[in-house]
Amino acid sequence: MSSCNDNNPKKQKETGLPASTAIELDTRLKDADSLVVVFYKDPYGEDSLRYTRYYTQVSITNDQGLATLQKDLEQTFSGQEKKRNCRSEGKIWCFVKGKVFQTIYFSTRCDDCCYLYLIKDGNFYYSPITADMTAWLAGLKPLSTEPANGGSGE
């Protein structure tokens, strides 16, 4: 069983996917003007198919929050064809002028799953999450609230 920290360069080389920054993968990320950070209520619960259904969220429009994310997006992201076998704790919807254009997934459970990832052209691009990003997310979580739909995603 491989862990989420498996950074086997040979495996990545075999996929033929380039390693690059998230901003190189999606240049629109440098223009993000707001974010919605989503925290799943029970990311490690028993229901592996529906754990993303219930969530809380917080909107970010300040420069400091955007800069924190931008810093992590400038790290190297390694591509692979299949998603790693570990769950995300939440996701970040990136917006420009009120329209969502990219989703970044995250896990701060650094004993076994510690990453940011995005999907591009059907492939998965992962980068280790930094301590600054982990601290920023931890500070946001208590500020998050259920959306009007009760955080059910419906």
DSSP file (Angstrom, degrees, kcal/mol; ACC not computed):
  #  RESIDUE AA STRUCTURE BP1 BP2  ACC     N-H-->O    O-->H-N    N-H-->O    O-->H-N    TCO  KAPPA ALPHA  PHI   PSI    X-CA   Y-CA   Z-CA
    1    1 A M              0   0    0      0, 0.0     2,-0.3     0, 0.0     0, 0.0   0.000 360.0 360.0 360.0 128.2    0.0    0.0    0.0
    2    2 A S        -     0   0    0      1,-0.0     2,-0.2     4,-0.0    83,-0.1  -0.644 360.0-135.8 -92.1 150.0    1.5    3.4   -1.0
    3    3 A S    >   -     0   0    0     -2,-0.3     3,-1.5     1,-0.1   110,-0.1  -0.482  26.6-106.9 -96.0 171.2    1.1    6.4    1.2
    4    4 A C  T 3  S+     0   0    0    108,-1.4   109,-0.1     1,-0.3    -1,-0.1   0.642 118.2  63.4 -71.5 -13.6    0.3    9.9    0.1
    5    5 A N  T 3  S+     0   0    0    107,-0.3     2,-0.9   108,-0.0    -1,-0.3   0.311  70.5 125.7 -91.8   9.0    3.9   10.9    0.7
    6    6 A D    <   +     0   0    0     -3,-1.5    -4,-0.0     1,-0.1     2,-0.0  -0.574  27.8 168.8 -72.3 105.5    5.0    8.5   -2.0
    7    7 A N        +     0   0    0     -2,-0.9    -1,-0.1     4,-0.0     3,-0.1  -0.339   6.7 170.2-112.8  48.9    7.1   10.7   -4.4
    8    8 A N     >  -     0   0    0      1,-0.2     4,-1.9     2,-0.1     3,-0.2  -0.483  20.4-161.2 -65.8 105.9    8.6    8.0   -6.4
    9    9 A P  H  > S+     0   0    0      0, 0.0     4,-2.7     0, 0.0     5,-0.2   0.842  88.5  56.7 -61.2 -33.4   10.3    9.9   -9.3
   10   10 A K  H  > S+     0   0    0      2,-0.2     4,-2.1     1,-0.2     5,-0.1   0.931 106.7  48.9 -63.0 -44.3   10.4    6.7  -11.5
   11   11 A K  H  > S+     0   0    0      1,-0.2     4,-0.8     2,-0.2    -1,-0.2   0.913 114.2  46.0 -60.7 -42.8    6.6    6.3  -11.2
   12   12 A Q  H >X>S+     0   0    0     -4,-1.9     5,-0.7     1,-0.2     4,-0.7   0.883 109.9  53.9 -69.0 -37.6    6.1    9.9  -12.1
   13   13 A K  H ><5S+     0   0    0     -4,-2.7     3,-1.1     1,-0.2    -1,-0.2   0.885 101.9  59.3 -63.3 -38.2    8.5    9.7  -15.0
   14   14 A E  H 3<5S+     0   0    0     -4,-2.1    -1,-0.2     1,-0.3    -2,-0.2   0.779  99.0  58.3 -62.4 -27.1    6.7    6.7  -16.5
   15   15 A T  H <<5S-     0   0    0     -4,-0.8    -1,-0.3    -3,-0.6    -2,-0.2   0.738  99.4-137.1 -75.6 -21.2    3.5    8.8  -16.7
   16   16 A G  T <<5 +     0   0    0     -3,-1.1    -3,-0.1    -4,-0.7    -2,-0.1   0.594  54.6 142.1  74.9  10.2    5.2   11.3  -19.0
   17   17 A L      < -     0   0    0     -5,-0.7    -1,-0.3    62,-0.2    62,-0.3  -0.697  50.6-121.8 -88.1 135.0    3.6   14.2  -17.1
   18   18 A P        -     0   0    0      0, 0.0     2,-0.5     0, 0.0    61,-0.3  -0.421  13.8-130.4 -74.7 148.2    5.7   17.3  -16.5
   19   19 A A        +     0   0    0     59,-0.2     2,-0.3    -2,-0.1    59,-0.2  -0.862  48.9 137.0 -92.6 131.1    6.4   18.6  -13.0
   20   20 A S  E     -A   77   0A   0     57,-2.1    57,-3.0    -2,-0.5     2,-0.1  -0.951  55.5 -74.4-160.0 175.0    5.7   22.3  -12.8
   21   21 A T  E  >  -A   76   0A   0     -2,-0.3     4,-1.8    55,-0.2     3,-0.2  -0.392  41.5-116.6 -75.1 159.5    4.1   24.9  -10.6
   22   22 A A  H  > S+     0   0    0     51,-1.5     4,-2.3    53,-0.6     7,-0.2   0.858 117.6  57.0 -62.8 -34.1    0.3   25.1  -10.3
   23   23 A I  H  4 S+     0   0    0     50,-1.2    -1,-0.2     1,-0.2     7,-0.2   0.840 105.9  49.2 -68.5 -32.1    0.4   28.5  -11.9
   24   24 A E  H  4 S+     0   0    0     -3,-0.2     3,-0.4     1,-0.2    -1,-0.2   0.855 111.5  50.1 -70.5 -34.6    2.3   27.1  -14.9
   25   25 A L  H  < S+     0   0    0     -4,-1.8     2,-0.3     1,-0.3    -2,-0.2   0.864 131.4  15.2 -70.1 -36.2   -0.4   24.4  -15.1
   26   26 A D    ><  -     0   0    0     -4,-2.3     3,-2.2    -5,-0.1    -1,-0.3  -0.798  67.3-169.4-141.7  94.5   -3.2   27.0  -14.9
   27   27 A T  G >  S+     0   0    0     -3,-0.4     3,-1.2    -2,-0.3     4,-0.3   0.683  81.1  74.7 -62.8 -18.6   -2.1   30.5  -15.6
   28   28 A R  G >  S+     0   0    0      1,-0.2     3,-1.8     2,-0.2    -1,-0.3   0.753  78.2  77.1 -64.0 -22.4   -5.5   31.9  -14.4
   29   29 A L  G X  S+     0   0    0     -3,-2.2     3,-1.2     1,-0.3    -1,-0.2   0.812  84.8  60.8 -60.1 -30.0   -4.4   31.1  -10.8
   30   30 A K  G <  S+     0   0    0     -3,-1.2    -1,-0.3    -4,-0.3    -2,-0.2   0.712 105.1  49.9 -70.0 -17.4   -2.2   34.2  -10.7
   31   31 A D  G <  S+     0   0    0     -3,-1.8    -1,-0.2    -4,-0.3    -2,-0.2   0.355  76.1 135.3-101.5   4.1   -5.3   36.3  -11.4
   32   32 A A    <   -     0   0    0     -3,-1.2    64,-0.2    -4,-0.3     3,-0.1  -0.295  28.0-179.2 -55.8 131.9   -7.5   34.8   -8.7
   33   33 A D        +     0   0    0     62,-2.4     2,-0.3     1,-0.3    63,-0.2   0.501  63.5  12.8-113.0  -8.0   -9.3   37.6   -6.8
   34   34 A S  E     -B   95   0B   0     61,-1.2    61,-2.6    32,-0.1     2,-0.3  -0.983  60.7-157.7-161.1 162.8  -11.3   35.6   -4.3
   35   35 A L  E     -BC  94  60B   0     25,-2.5    25,-3.0    -2,-0.3     2,-0.4  -0.949  12.0-149.7-139.0 155.3  -11.6   32.1   -2.8
   36   36 A V  E     -BC  93  59B   0     57,-1.9    57,-2.9    -2,-0.3     2,-0.6  -0.981  18.9-155.6-124.6 119.9  -14.1   29.9   -1.1
   37   37 A V  E     -BC  92  58B   0     21,-2.9    21,-1.9    -2,-0.4     2,-0.4  -0.860   9.2-160.8 -99.2 123.8  -12.4   27.4    1.3
   38   38 A V  E     -BC  91  57B   0     53,-3.3    53,-1.5    -2,-0.6     2,-0.5  -0.884   5.6-164.7-108.5 130.8  -14.5   24.4    1.9
   39   39 A F  E     -BC  90  56B   0     17,-2.8    17,-2.2    -2,-0.4    51,-0.2  -0.971  20.0-132.4-116.4 118.8  -14.0   22.1    4.9
   40   40 A Y  E     - C   0  55B   0     49,-2.5    15,-0.3    -2,-0.5    12,-0.1  -0.475  12.7-137.7 -67.9 138.2  -15.6   18.7    4.8
   41   41 A K  S    S+     0   0    0     13,-2.6    -1,-0.1     1,-0.3    14,-0.1   0.859  94.7  13.8 -68.4 -35.6  -17.4   17.9    8.1
   42   42 A D    >   +     0   0    0      9,-0.6     3,-1.7    12,-0.4    -1,-0.3  -0.502  69.7 162.7-139.5  67.5  -16.3   14.3    8.4
   43   43 A P  T 3  S+     0   0    0      0, 0.0     8,-0.1     0, 0.0    -1,-0.1   0.733  81.2  39.9 -65.0 -21.1  -13.5   13.7    5.9
   44   44 A Y  T 3  S+     0   0    0      7,-0.1     4,-0.1    45,-0.1    45,-0.0   0.140  89.4 124.4-114.1  20.2  -12.3   10.5    7.6
   45   45 A G  S <  S-     0   0    0     -3,-1.7     6,-0.1     2,-0.2    -3,-0.0  -0.080  77.1 -96.8 -71.3 177.5  -15.7    9.0    8.5
   46   46 A E  S    S+     0   0    0      1,-0.1     2,-1.5     2,-0.1     3,-0.1   0.777 103.7  83.0 -70.0 -28.3  -16.9    5.6    7.4
   47   47 A D    >>  +     0   0    0      1,-0.2     4,-0.7    -5,-0.1     3,-0.5  -0.610  53.4 175.4 -83.7  91.3  -18.8    6.7    4.3
   48   48 A S  T 34 S+     0   0    0     -2,-1.5    -1,-0.2     1,-0.2     4,-0.1   0.640  75.5  51.6 -73.1 -14.5  -16.0    7.0    1.8
   49   49 A L  T 34 S+     0   0    0      1,-0.1    -1,-0.2    -3,-0.1     3,-0.1   0.704 120.2  28.5 -94.0 -21.4  -18.4    7.8   -1.1
   50   50 A R  T X4 S+     0   0    0     -3,-0.5     3,-1.8     1,-0.1     4,-0.4   0.219  78.8 111.5-125.8  15.3  -20.3   10.7    0.5
   51   51 A Y  T 3< S+     0   0    0     -4,-0.7    -9,-0.6     1,-0.3     3,-0.4   0.736  79.1  56.8 -65.8 -20.2  -17.9   12.3    3.0
   52   52 A T  T 3  S+     0   0    0      1,-0.2    -1,-0.3   -12,-0.1    -2,-0.1   0.497  85.3  85.3 -85.6  -3.5  -17.7   15.4    0.8
   53   53 A R  S <  S+     0   0    0     -3,-1.8     2,-0.5     1,-0.1    -1,-0.2   0.861  85.8  50.6 -69.5 -37.1  -21.4   16.0    0.9
   54   54 A Y  S    S+     0   0    0     -4,-0.4   -13,-2.6    -3,-0.4   -12,-0.4  -0.889  74.2 141.7-109.9 131.1  -21.5   17.9    4.2
   55   55 A Y  E     -C   40   0B   0     96,-1.2     2,-0.3    -2,-0.5   -15,-0.2  -0.962  40.6-132.4-156.5 167.3  -19.3   20.9    4.7
   56   56 A T  E     -C   39   0B   0    -17,-2.2   -17,-2.8    -2,-0.3     2,-0.3  -0.839  28.2-164.5-119.3 164.4  -18.7   24.4    6.0
   57   57 A Q  E     -CD  38 145B   0     88,-2.9    88,-2.6    -2,-0.3     2,-0.3  -0.982  15.0-160.9-150.1 159.6  -17.1   27.2    4.0
   58   58 A V  E     -C   37   0B   0    -21,-1.9   -21,-2.9    -2,-0.3     2,-0.3  -0.995  20.2-131.9-142.1 138.4  -15.5   30.6    4.3
   59   59 A S  E     -C   36   0B   0     -2,-0.3     2,-0.5   -23,-0.2   -23,-0.2  -0.713  17.6-160.4 -91.9 141.5  -15.0   33.3    1.7
   60   60 A I  E     +C   35   0B   0    -25,-3.0   -25,-2.5    -2,-0.3    -2,-0.0  -0.985  29.6 148.6-124.6 124.5  -11.6   34.9    1.2
   61   61 A T        +     0   0    0     -2,-0.5     2,-0.2   -27,-0.2    -1,-0.1   0.374  42.6 108.3-129.3  -3.2  -11.1   38.3   -0.5
   62   62 A N  S  > S-     0   0    0      1,-0.1     4,-2.0     4,-0.0     5,-0.2  -0.472  71.9-125.6 -83.5 152.1   -8.2   39.7    1.3
   63   63 A D  H  > S+     0   0    0      1,-0.2     4,-2.5     2,-0.2     5,-0.2   0.838 107.3  58.2 -61.8 -35.7   -4.7   40.0   -0.2
   64   64 A Q  H  > S+     0   0    0      2,-0.2     4,-2.0     1,-0.2    -1,-0.2   0.923 107.9  45.6 -64.1 -44.5   -3.0   38.1    2.7
   65   65 A G  H  > S+     0   0    0      2,-0.2     4,-1.8     1,-0.2    -1,-0.2   0.911 114.1  48.3 -63.9 -43.1   -5.2   35.0    2.1
   66   66 A L  H  X S+     0   0    0     -4,-2.0     4,-2.6     1,-0.2    -2,-0.2   0.892 110.8  51.7 -63.8 -39.2   -4.7   35.1   -1.6
   67   67 A A  H  X S+     0   0    0     -4,-2.5     4,-2.3     2,-0.2    -1,-0.2   0.870 105.4  55.8 -66.4 -36.8   -0.9   35.5   -1.1
   68   68 A T  H  X S+     0   0    0     -4,-2.0     4,-1.3     2,-0.2    -1,-0.2   0.937 112.2  42.0 -60.9 -46.5   -0.8   32.5    1.2
   69   69 A L  H  X S+     0   0    0     -4,-1.8     4,-2.1     1,-0.2     3,-0.3   0.934 111.4  55.5 -65.8 -45.2   -2.4   30.3   -1.5
   70   70 A Q  H  X S+     0   0    0     -4,-2.6     4,-0.8     1,-0.2    -1,-0.2   0.879 103.2  56.5 -55.2 -39.8   -0.2   31.8   -4.3
   71   71 A K  H >< S+     0   0    0     -4,-2.3     3,-0.7     1,-0.2    -1,-0.2   0.920 109.9  44.0 -60.2 -44.5    2.9   31.0   -2.3
   72   72 A D  H >< S+     0   0    0     -4,-1.3     3,-1.5    -3,-0.3    -1,-0.2   0.837 107.6  59.4 -69.5 -31.7    2.0   27.3   -2.2
   73   73 A L  H 3< S+     0   0    0     -4,-2.1   -51,-1.5     1,-0.3   -50,-1.2   0.647  96.2  63.3 -72.3 -12.9    0.9   27.3   -5.8
   74   74 A E  T << S+     0   0    0     -4,-0.8    -1,-0.3    -3,-0.7    -2,-0.2   0.465  85.1  97.3 -87.4  -3.1    4.5   28.3   -6.8
   75   75 A Q  S <  S-     0   0    0     -3,-1.5   -53,-0.6    -4,-0.1     2,-0.3  -0.380  92.4 -85.1 -76.7 163.6    5.8   25.0   -5.4
   76   76 A T  E     -A   21   0A   0    -55,-0.2     2,-0.5    -2,-0.1   -55,-0.2  -0.565  40.7-159.4 -73.8 129.4    6.5   22.1   -7.8
   77   77 A F  E     -A   20   0A   0    -57,-3.0   -57,-2.1    -2,-0.3     2,-0.4  -0.940   6.9-148.3-108.6 130.3    3.5   20.0   -8.5
   78   78 A S  E     -E  126   0B   0     48,-2.9    48,-2.5    -2,-0.5     2,-0.2  -0.844  14.2-134.3-102.5 134.4    4.1   16.4   -9.8
   79   79 A G  E     +E  125   0B   0     -2,-0.4     2,-0.3   -61,-0.3   -62,-0.2  -0.580  25.9 169.8 -91.4 148.9    1.7   14.8  -12.2
   80   80 A Q  E     -E  124   0B   0     44,-2.1    44,-2.8    -2,-0.2   -68,-0.1  -0.979  36.1-129.4-150.3 155.8    0.2   11.4  -12.2
   81   81 A E  S    S+     0   0    0     -2,-0.3     2,-0.4    42,-0.2    44,-0.1   0.738  89.4  51.8 -80.8 -23.5   -2.6    9.7  -14.1
   82   82 A K  S    S-     0   0    0     42,-0.1     2,-0.1    41,-0.1    42,-0.1  -0.887  87.0-109.8-118.9 148.2   -4.4    8.3  -11.1
   83   83 A K        -     0   0    0     -2,-0.4    -2,-0.1     1,-0.1     2,-0.0  -0.446  40.7-106.8 -69.8 142.2   -5.6    9.9   -7.9
   84   84 A R        -     0   0    0     -2,-0.1     2,-1.8     1,-0.1    -1,-0.1  -0.339  31.6-109.3 -67.4 153.6   -3.8    9.0   -4.7
   85   85 A N  S    S+     0   0    0    -83,-0.1     2,-0.3   -82,-0.1    -1,-0.1  -0.435  85.4  89.7 -87.4  63.9   -5.6    6.7   -2.3
   86   86 A C  S    S-     0   0    0     -2,-1.8     2,-0.2   -83,-0.1    -2,-0.1  -0.981  73.1-109.2-153.9 154.3   -6.3    9.2    0.4
   87   87 A R        -     0   0    0     -2,-0.3     2,-0.2     1,-0.1    -2,-0.0  -0.471  22.6-125.3 -87.4 149.8   -9.1   11.6    1.2
   88   88 A S        -     0   0    0     -2,-0.2    19,-0.3     1,-0.1     3,-0.1  -0.620   4.9-148.4 -84.3 150.4   -9.1   15.4    1.0
   89   89 A E  S    S-     0   0    0     17,-2.9   -49,-2.5    -2,-0.2     2,-0.3   0.629  73.2 -41.6 -89.2 -17.7  -10.1   17.4    4.0
   90   90 A G  E     -BF  39 106B   0     16,-1.3    16,-2.1   -51,-0.2     2,-0.3  -0.974  57.0-113.3 177.8-168.5  -11.5   20.1    1.8
   91   91 A K  E     -BF  38 105B   0    -53,-1.5   -53,-3.3    -2,-0.3     2,-0.5  -0.965  11.7-133.6-150.2 162.5  -11.1   22.2   -1.3
   92   92 A I  E     -BF  37 104B   0     12,-3.0    12,-2.4    -2,-0.3     2,-0.5  -0.978  14.5-151.5-124.5 117.3  -10.5   25.7   -2.4
   93   93 A W  E     -BF  36 103B   0    -57,-2.9   -57,-1.9    -2,-0.5     2,-0.4  -0.792  15.4-149.4 -87.1 127.2  -12.6   27.2   -5.2
   94   94 A C  E     -BF  35 102B   0      8,-2.9     7,-2.7    -2,-0.5     8,-1.0  -0.841  16.2-167.7-101.8 132.4  -10.7   29.9   -7.0
   95   95 A F  E     -BF  34 100B   0    -61,-2.6   -62,-2.4    -2,-0.4   -61,-1.2  -0.870  20.0-168.9-121.6 150.2  -12.6   32.8   -8.6
   96   96 A V  E >  S- F   0  99B   0      3,-1.9     3,-1.7    -2,-0.3   -64,-0.1  -0.974  84.8 -16.4-131.5 123.6  -11.9   35.7  -11.0
   97   97 A K  T 3  S-     0   0    0     -2,-0.4     3,-0.1     1,-0.3   -65,-0.0   0.866 130.5 -49.3  50.3  44.2  -14.7   38.3  -11.2
   98   98 A G  T 3  S+     0   0    0      1,-0.2     2,-0.5   -64,-0.0    -1,-0.3   0.468 114.7 110.4  82.2   2.4  -17.2   36.1   -9.5
   99   99 A K  E <   -F   96   0B   0     -3,-1.7    -3,-1.9     0, 0.0     2,-0.2  -0.946  64.6-131.7-116.8 128.1  -16.7   33.0  -11.6
  100  100 A V  E     +F   95   0B   0     -2,-0.5    -5,-0.2    -5,-0.2     3,-0.1  -0.533  33.0 163.5 -73.3 137.7  -15.1   29.8  -10.3
  101  101 A F  E     +     0   0B   0     -7,-2.7     2,-0.3     1,-0.4    -6,-0.1   0.538  57.8  21.4-131.3 -15.8  -12.4   28.5  -12.6
  102  102 A Q  E     -F   94   0B   0     -8,-1.0    -8,-2.9   -74,-0.1     2,-0.4  -0.994  55.9-147.2-155.5 149.0  -10.3   26.0  -10.6
  103  103 A T  E     -F   93   0B   0     -2,-0.3    16,-0.5   -10,-0.2     2,-0.5  -0.982   9.8-164.7-120.1 130.2  -10.5   23.8   -7.6
  104  104 A I  E     -FG  92 118B   0    -12,-2.4   -12,-3.0    -2,-0.4     2,-0.3  -0.966  11.3-152.7-112.1 127.1   -7.6   23.0   -5.4
  105  105 A Y  E     -FG  91 117B   0     12,-3.2    12,-2.2    -2,-0.5     2,-0.3  -0.700  15.1-169.0 -98.5 152.0   -7.9   20.1   -3.0
  106  106 A F  E     -FG  90 116B   0    -16,-2.1   -17,-2.9    -2,-0.3   -16,-1.3  -0.978  20.9-174.5-143.2 155.1   -6.1   19.8    0.3
  107  107 A S  E     - G   0 115B   0      8,-2.1     8,-1.6    -2,-0.3    22,-0.2  -0.959   3.9-177.2-143.7 131.3   -5.2   17.5    3.2
  108  108 A T  E     + G   0 114B   0     -2,-0.3     2,-2.0     6,-0.2     6,-0.2   0.196  51.2 115.1-110.1  12.8   -3.3   18.6    6.3
  109  109 A R  E >>  + G   0 113B   0      4,-0.7     4,-3.2     1,-0.2     3,-1.7  -0.574  43.4 177.5 -82.9  79.3   -3.1   15.2    7.9
  110  110 A C  T 34  +     0   0    0     -2,-2.0    -1,-0.2     1,-0.3     4,-0.2   0.451  62.6  75.5 -77.4  -0.2    0.6   15.1    7.5
  111  111 A D  T 34 S-     0   0    0      2,-0.2    -1,-0.3    -3,-0.1     3,-0.1   0.776 129.4 -11.9 -75.4 -24.1    1.2   11.8    9.2
  112  112 A D  T <4 S+     0   0    0     -3,-1.7  -108,-1.4     1,-0.2     2,-0.4   0.541 137.3  38.1-144.8 -26.9   -0.1   10.1    6.1
  113  113 A C  E  <  +G  109   0B   0     -4,-3.2    -4,-0.7  -109,-0.1     2,-0.4  -0.928  58.3 153.9-136.7 110.4   -1.8   12.5    3.6
  114  114 A C  E     +G  108   0B   0     -2,-0.4    15,-0.3    -4,-0.2     2,-0.3  -0.836  30.7 101.2-142.8  96.7   -0.3   15.9    3.3
  115  115 A Y  E     -G  107   0B   0     -8,-1.6    -8,-2.1    -2,-0.4     2,-0.4  -0.985  54.4-130.6-163.2 165.8   -0.8   17.8    0.0
  116  116 A L  E     +GH 106 127B   0     11,-2.3    11,-2.2    -2,-0.3     2,-0.3  -0.951  37.8 176.2-115.8 145.2   -2.5   20.3   -2.3
  117  117 A Y  E     -GH 105 126B   0    -12,-2.2   -12,-3.2    -2,-0.4     2,-0.3  -0.998  15.9-172.1-149.0 156.5   -3.6   18.9   -5.6
  118  118 A L  E     -GH 104 125B   0      7,-1.8     7,-2.8    -2,-0.3     2,-0.5  -0.927  24.0-122.0-137.3 164.0   -5.5   20.0   -8.7
  119  119 A I  E     + H   0 124B   0    -16,-0.5     2,-0.4    -2,-0.3     5,-0.2  -0.925  29.8 173.0-111.3 131.0   -6.8   18.3  -11.8
  120  120 A K  E >  S- H   0 123B   0      3,-2.2     3,-2.1    -2,-0.5    -2,-0.0  -0.981  70.2 -13.8-140.2 124.7   -5.7   19.3  -15.2
  121  121 A D  T 3  S-     0   0    0     -2,-0.4     3,-0.1     1,-0.3    -1,-0.1   0.840 127.7 -54.9  52.9  37.7   -6.5   17.5  -18.5
  122  122 A G  T 3  S+     0   0    0      1,-0.3    -1,-0.3   -40,-0.0     2,-0.3   0.502 116.9 110.2  78.0   4.3   -7.8   14.5  -16.5
  123  123 A N  E <   - H   0 120B   0     -3,-2.1    -3,-2.2   -41,-0.0     2,-0.5  -0.738  66.0-123.5-110.2 161.2   -4.5   14.1  -14.6
  124  124 A F  E     -EH  80 119B   0    -44,-2.8   -44,-2.1    -2,-0.3     2,-0.5  -0.899  18.7-163.8-109.9 127.9   -3.7   14.8  -10.9
  125  125 A Y  E     -EH  79 118B   0     -7,-2.8    -7,-1.8    -2,-0.5     2,-0.3  -0.954  12.2-170.7-117.8 118.2   -1.0   17.2   -9.9
  126  126 A Y  E     +EH  78 117B   0    -48,-2.5   -48,-2.9    -2,-0.5    -9,-0.2  -0.801  12.0 176.6-113.0 147.5    0.2   17.1   -6.3
  127  127 A S  E     - H   0 116B   0    -11,-2.2   -11,-2.3    -2,-0.3   -50,-0.1  -0.989  39.2-102.6-142.3 143.2    2.5   19.2   -4.1
  128  128 A P        -     0   0    0      0, 0.0     2,-0.3     0, 0.0   -13,-0.3  -0.410  41.9-118.4 -61.2 141.1    3.4   18.9   -0.5
  129  129 A I        -     0   0    0    -15,-0.3     2,-0.1   -22,-0.2   -23,-0.0  -0.633  27.8-126.6 -82.8 139.9    1.5   21.4    1.6
  130  130 A T     >  -     0   0    0     -2,-0.3     4,-2.3     1,-0.1     5,-0.2  -0.406  17.1-115.2 -84.1 162.5    3.6   24.0    3.5
  131  131 A A  H  > S+     0   0    0      1,-0.2     4,-2.5     2,-0.2     5,-0.2   0.872 117.1  55.1 -62.5 -37.6    3.5   24.7    7.2
  132  132 A D  H  > S+     0   0    0      2,-0.2     4,-2.3     1,-0.2    -1,-0.2   0.907 109.4  46.2 -62.6 -42.1    2.2   28.2    6.4
  133  133 A M  H  > S+     0   0    0      2,-0.2     4,-2.6     1,-0.2     5,-0.2   0.908 111.9  51.2 -67.6 -42.0   -0.6   26.9    4.3
  134  134 A T  H  X S+     0   0    0     -4,-2.3     4,-2.3     1,-0.2    -2,-0.2   0.921 112.1  46.7 -60.5 -44.5   -1.5   24.3    7.0
  135  135 A A  H  X S+     0   0    0     -4,-2.5     4,-2.0     2,-0.2    -2,-0.2   0.900 111.4  51.8 -65.0 -41.1   -1.6   27.1    9.7
  136  136 A W  H  X S+     0   0    0     -4,-2.3     4,-1.5     2,-0.2    -2,-0.2   0.933 111.4  46.4 -61.3 -46.7   -3.7   29.4    7.5
  137  137 A L  H  X S+     0   0    0     -4,-2.6     4,-2.0     1,-0.2    -1,-0.2   0.901 110.1  53.8 -62.8 -41.4   -6.3   26.6    6.9
  138  138 A A  H  < S+     0   0    0     -4,-2.3    -1,-0.2     1,-0.2    -2,-0.2   0.870 109.3  49.4 -61.3 -36.5   -6.3   25.8   10.6
  139  139 A G  H  < S+     0   0    0     -4,-2.0     4,-0.3     1,-0.2    -1,-0.2   0.800 112.0  48.5 -71.9 -29.2   -7.1   29.4   11.3
  140  140 A L  H >X S+     0   0    0     -4,-1.5     3,-1.7     1,-0.2     4,-0.8   0.827  93.7  75.0 -78.5 -33.1   -9.9   29.6    8.8
  141  141 A K  G >< S+     0   0    0     -4,-2.0     3,-1.3     1,-0.3    -1,-0.2   0.872  93.9  49.8 -54.4 -45.8  -11.7   26.4    9.8
  142  142 A P  G 34 S+     0   0    0      0, 0.0    -1,-0.3     0, 0.0    -2,-0.1   0.718 109.6  54.7 -67.2 -16.2  -13.3   27.9   13.0
  143  143 A L  G <4 S+     0   0    0     -3,-1.7    -2,-0.2    -4,-0.3     2,-0.1   0.579  87.5 103.8 -88.0 -11.4  -14.5   30.8   10.9
  144  144 A S    <<  -     0   0    0     -3,-1.3     2,-0.3    -4,-0.8   -86,-0.2  -0.412  51.0-170.0 -77.1 148.5  -16.3   28.6    8.4
  145  145 A T  B     -D   57   0B   0    -88,-2.6   -88,-2.9    -2,-0.1    -2,-0.1  -0.873  31.4 -89.4-132.2 163.8  -20.1   28.3    8.4
  146  146 A E        -     0   0    0     -2,-0.3   -90,-0.2   -90,-0.2   -92,-0.0  -0.546  45.4-122.2 -71.7 137.5  -22.7   26.1    6.7
  147  147 A P    >   -     0   0    0      0, 0.0     3,-2.4     0, 0.0     4,-0.2  -0.229  36.7 -90.3 -70.4 171.6  -23.9   27.5    3.4
  148  148 A A  T 3  S+     0   0    0      1,-0.3    -2,-0.1     2,-0.2     0, 0.0   0.765 126.6  61.0 -56.4 -28.0  -27.6   28.2    3.0
  149  149 A N  T >  S-     0   0    0      1,-0.1     3,-0.6     0, 0.0    -1,-0.3   0.341 122.2-104.2 -83.7   9.4  -28.2   24.7    1.6
  150  150 A G  T <   -     0   0    0     -3,-2.4    -2,-0.2     1,-0.2   -95,-0.1   0.645  61.1 -74.4  80.7  14.2  -26.9   23.2    5.0
  151  151 A G  T 3  S+     0   0    0     -4,-0.2   -96,-1.2   -97,-0.2    -1,-0.2   0.785 102.1 124.5  69.4  26.3  -23.6   22.2    3.5
  152  152 A S  S <  S-     0   0    0     -3,-0.6   -98,-0.1   -98,-0.2    -2,-0.1   0.505  71.7-128.7 -97.6  -3.2  -25.1   19.3    1.7
  153  153 A G              0   0    0    -98,-0.1   -99,-0.1     1,-0.1    -3,-0.1   0.601 360.0 360.0  71.9   8.7  -23.8   20.3   -1.7
  154  154 A E              0   0    0     -5,-0.3    -1,-0.1  -101,-0.1    -4,-0.0   0.415 360.0 360.0-109.9 360.0  -27.3   20.0   -3.2
